[in-house]
Amino acid sequence: MLVSGCDFFGKASVKGIISRGPAMAVLENPEDIEAVAAVLPAKNSYINRFTSVNLVISGKCISNSVSVRATIAQANLTLVLNCDPSDRSFQGSVDLSGVIDGPIEINLEYLSEQNGTVFENPFTIHKLTKEIVFSIPEISVSNNSIGIPAVDEAASYRWQIRSQDSPGIYAIDTTQSGAEGSILDVSVLNPGSAYDIFLTVNDLAGNSFSASNSGSVSFVMPVTATITGAPSGISKLTTLDVTVGGAEVVSYRYKLGALSSTNCGQSAGYTSSDIPAGTKITDSIAGIADGDIRLCVVGKDAAGNLRQYAEATSVSWVKDTTPPTASLSGQPTGSSNTTLLNVTVGGTGVVSYKFKVGVSGSTDC
C-alpha cells in the first residue's frame, strides 16, 4: 500500500507501509479501542524544546498483550514497555532533544507473551523548537481596539497592558487564540492615560516568546468628545448652541457643513486651532442650504493627544427653514347654508397647522 502526505513544513512524500497487525476495525473490545485512542502523546500533537527532552509515552495495554514495543524512526530508537499487571498500564520516556524539528513517526506494537504482534498503532507527532522573533509594531488605537498582524508560527497571543501610573497592576491580561494576528478591545482603559504593552506569542508546541521590544512600546488611550445641544431630526434652527465635553477632553476641533460634502475622517475643514472644552459652538448655519447637515468633533487630552479624525464624534440633522404650503379640501364654496365645517388640511411637508375662521371682511389671515 502506498500513502502520500505532507510533513509540518509542507513537503510531500510517498512511502510504502506494511501493516503487520490487524486493522483498528478488528478490535472488538470497546476497552481496547478506547485504550488505543487514549495513548500519549496524542496523534498529531506537538512537543517543544522542553517536552522533547523527556517525552513520556504511556497508555493502556489491550487484550492478549503483555508489553508494548515503541519504535521511533527519526531517533533510531526502540524500547519495550511492560504492561503493569495491576492496571494494564505502560509507560516510558525518551529523549528526542537531538531530533530535528518536524514530524516524528512513532509505532506502538502491542506484543503477546510469545512476542508476537497483537496490534500495531502507528502515528505522528511534531517537534517544534524554532524561536519566533518579532517586534510589537507602533500601536495606535482605532475604534477602541489595538491589533497586530499575524506573527509567523504563532498560535496564540498574550496581551499584558499596564498603566504607567500603576506599573504593578495589569489593566488587561488576556490570551487570544488564532494564527491570523490579534485584535484587542481596550475600551476598559481610561481615556488620556498612558499604557505599556507586553506581548507574548505561543506556538503550537507551547513555546513562548516575548517581543524583542517588549516593555518599550506604549500608547495613550484617546479621549472621546461628546456633543450636547445639537439639533436633531428636522430643525428650523439657523444658529447653533452646542456644548462639547467628554472624559479627559480639555479641548477640541470641529467642522460643520452639508452632509454630502462634510467628511469627518478628513482633516480639511476642521478648525485650525483648539477650542477649550465647554466653549460652545454658536455658529450661524443660515448660509448652509436646507437639507442634511453634519457636525464633526475630535477631542484632545491634557497631553496634547488628538483623537483620530476617522474616529470623530458626529451628529447630523435636517435643516428645514422653508414653510410648507397647506392645502384645503372639503371646505364650502360659493354660497352655502352649511353651519358645520368638515375641512381636511394637508400639503407636502405639513405635519401640523393652525387656523382661524371668521367673516371675510374682518378676518386677516
N, C-alpha and C positions, 0 to 999 in steps of 0.2 A: 504494500500500500504506500502511496506517495502522499505527503502532506506538505502544503506550502503555507508560509506565514511570514509576518514581518516582525522584526525584533523591535526593541524600545526606540531605536534610532531610525526606524523606517526602512531598514534593509531587508529585502525579501530573500528567502531561501527555500529550497525544496529538498527534502530528505526522506529516506525510507525509514519506516518504523515497523519493527517486528513485535507483535503482541504475543508475549509468551504466556500471559494469564488470561482468564476469561473476561469478557466484557462486563461493564457495570451492570448491564441488564441481567447477567447471570446471578448476581447477588439476590437471593430471595429473602434473606432475613432482614427485616427493616432496621434492626440494630446495626447490622453490618453496613448497610447503605448509609446510615447516619454517621457511623464511625469514620468511613472513608471521606465523607463530605466535610467532617469537622477537623481534619488534620491541620496542624500548624507547622510551618507558616501556610497561610491560605493561598490558594491558587491566584496567580497574578498580583500578589501583594508586593510591597516594596520593602527593601531593607536599606539602611543608611550606613554611614561611616561608623556608627556606634553599634547598632544591632548586628552588623555583619561580623564583628569580632567574635561574638559568642552566640551564634544563631541556634536557637533551640528548635529541634524537630520533635514533635510529640503527637500523640493521638491514642486511639484505642485499637487493639488487635481485633481482627474479625474471626469468625468461626473457623476452627481447624488450623489456626495459625499459632505458632509459639514464639515467633520472632519476626522482625521486620528488617530487611536489608535496604539501606538508603544509599543510593549512588548519585553522586553529583559530578556530572561530566566536566564542567568547567574547572573544577578543583581537582580533578583526577583522584577522587576520594570515594571510598566505600566503607561503610560501617554497619555493623549488625546490632540491632537494639532488641533486647529480650523483652518478651511480654511479662508484665508483673502478674503472677497468678492471682493475687488478691483482687485486683480491679481491672485486669486485662489491659492496662495502660503500657505505653512505651515512651521513652524519652531519651534524647541525647543531644549533644551540642557540637557544632563545628565552627571552625574559624575560616571565614570567607573574606578576610580583610585583604588577602593577596589576589583575589579575583577581580578582574577589571569590571568597570561599570557596564551594565547591560543585562540581557536575560540570562538566567541561571536555570538549567534544567535539573529537576530532582525526580528520581524514580524510586518509589517505595514498593518493594516486593514483600508481600506477606508470605512467610515461609512455614511449611508444615514441619512436623517432627523429623521427617525424612529429608528435610532441607529442600523440598520441592516447592515450587511457586504455586500458592493458592490463588493469589490475585495480584495484579500489578496496578499501581496508581501513579502514572507519570503526570507531572505538572510543572509549570514555570513560575518563577518569581523574578523580580527585577532588583538589581542593585543600582543605587543612585547616590553618589557621593560628591558629584561635581559641585563646586562652590558657585553660588549665584552672586554676581556682582551687579549692584545697581545703586543709583542715587535718587533721592527724592527730588522731583522737578520743582521749579519755583511754584509756590502754591498761591492760588487765588480762589476766592470764594464766589461761587456762582449759584444763584438761587438756593442759598443756604446749604450748599454742598461743596465738597472738595473731592478731587479724584486724581488718580494717576493712571497712565496707560499700562497695558499688560507688561509684566516682567517675565522674561523667558524662564521656563521651567517652574513658574510659581503655581501653587495650588491654593494658597490662602494668604491673606494679608492681615496682619495685626496692627491696628492703629492705636497709638497711645498719644493723647493730646493733653497737655497741662498748661495752666495759666502761668505766665511769667510772674504774676503777683503771688501765686501759691505753688511754687515748684514741687512741693511734696505731695500734691494731690492731682490725680489724673481726672480731668473733667470727662474724658472719653477713653475707654479701654475696651476695645471690641475686636473680634476677628471675623473676617468675611471670606467665604469660600468663592472660588472661581478663578479661571485662568485668563479671563478677558479684561484684566485690570480691576480697579476698585473705585467705587463712588461712595462717599461717606456723608451722611446727613449731620450737619453741625449746627442745626437750628437751636440746640440747647445751650450753645455758648453765648456769652454776654457780648452784645454789640460794643465796639470800641475797645475791647480788651485784646491784649497781645498773647499769643499762644505759641508754644514749641511743639513740634511734631517728632515723634519717634515711630518709625515704621519697620516692621519685621516681616519678612517673606518666608513662608514654609513651602517646601517642595512636596511631591507626592510621597517621598520616603520619610518625611517628618524632619528633614534637616531644616534648621532655622538660620536665617541670615539677616543681619541688620544692614540698613543702608549705609553706604560709605560716608555720607554726610549727616547721619542721624544725630539729632541733638542740635544741629546748627540751622535747621530750617524752621522758620517762624512765619506767622501771618497775623493779621489783625482782623477780627470779626467785624465786617462792615455794619454800619448803622442803617436803619430803615426809617425814612421820613414818613410822617403821617400827614394827611390833608383833611382839614375840617372846615366846614362852612362853604364849600364849593356848591354851585348849582347842581341839580340832578334832574334827570328826566327831561322834560321840556320846560324851558325857563325864558322869561322875557327880560331878565336882568341884563343890564349893559355895564354895570360896574361891579367888580368882584370885591368880596370881603372874606378872604381865605386865610386861615391860620395854618402854618407848617410847624410840626413838632416831631416827637419821637424820642425813644430812649437813647440817651447819649448824643443826640443830634444837637450841635452847637451852631451850625449854620447850614445854609442850603443854596442851591441854584435851581432855577426853573425856566421853563419856556412854555409859551401859550400860543395857540393858533388853531386854524381849521384842522379838523381831524385828518383829512386827506393829505395834508402837507406837513403834519407835525409828527415826526418820528422820534419817540423818546430815546431810542437807542443810539441816536447820532448826536454828537456833541454840538454841532452847529445849531445856533438858535438859543442856547441856554444863556442866562445872564453871565456876563464876563467876570463879575465879582461875586463874592459870597455875601449872603444876606443873613444876619443874625436870626436864629430860631426864635419864633414868637413874633417877629416882624410880619405884619400882614401883607398879603398881596392884594392891592387895591386898584389894579389896572382897569382901565376902561376897555370894553370889548365892543364899543359902538362901531368901530371901524371894521370889525370882522363880520362878514356876510352871515345872514341867518343860515343855520344848519348845524352840523355836528362840530363841536369844539372840544379840544383836548388840552389838559394842563399836566405837565410833567415836572416832577421834583426829584432831585437827588440830595441826600443828606451828607454832611461831613462831621466827623468826630473831633474831639479836642486835639488829637494828634495830627489832624490835617488829612486824614484818610477819607477820600470822597467815594461814595458808592458808585459802582459802575453804571454808566448811562444805560446799558442794556437792562439793568435791573431797577430802573427808576420807578417811583410810585406815580401812578397816573389816575386821573379821573376824566370822564367825558360826559357831556350833556348836549342837548339840542337847544340852540338859541332860536327863539321864535319871537320876533318883535312886530310881525305883520298881523293886524287884527283880521279875523276871518269875517266873511260876509254871510249874514244869516239869511235864510230863505224861509218863506211862509207858505203854508198850504192849508186849505180848509177854511180860510177866512171869508166872510161875506163880501160880495162885490156889488157895485151899483147900489140900487135901493133895496133894502132888506128889512123885514119886520122881525129878524132874529133877535131874541133877548138873551140868549146864552151862547157864548163863543165856544168853539171846538176847533182850535187852531194848532197846527203842528209846526214847530220851529226846528229847522235843520240847517244844513250847509256844510261844506268842506271845512274841516278843522274846528267846527263848533262843538264844544264839549259842555257848555252851559250858556245861559243867557239871562238877561234882564229885560223887562218890558214895562211899558206904561200904555194906558188906553184912555182916551177921553174925546171930547168934542174936537173936531178937526181944526176949527179956527183958533182954539185956545191951547192946543197940545203941541208943544215944540219938541220934536224928537231930539 
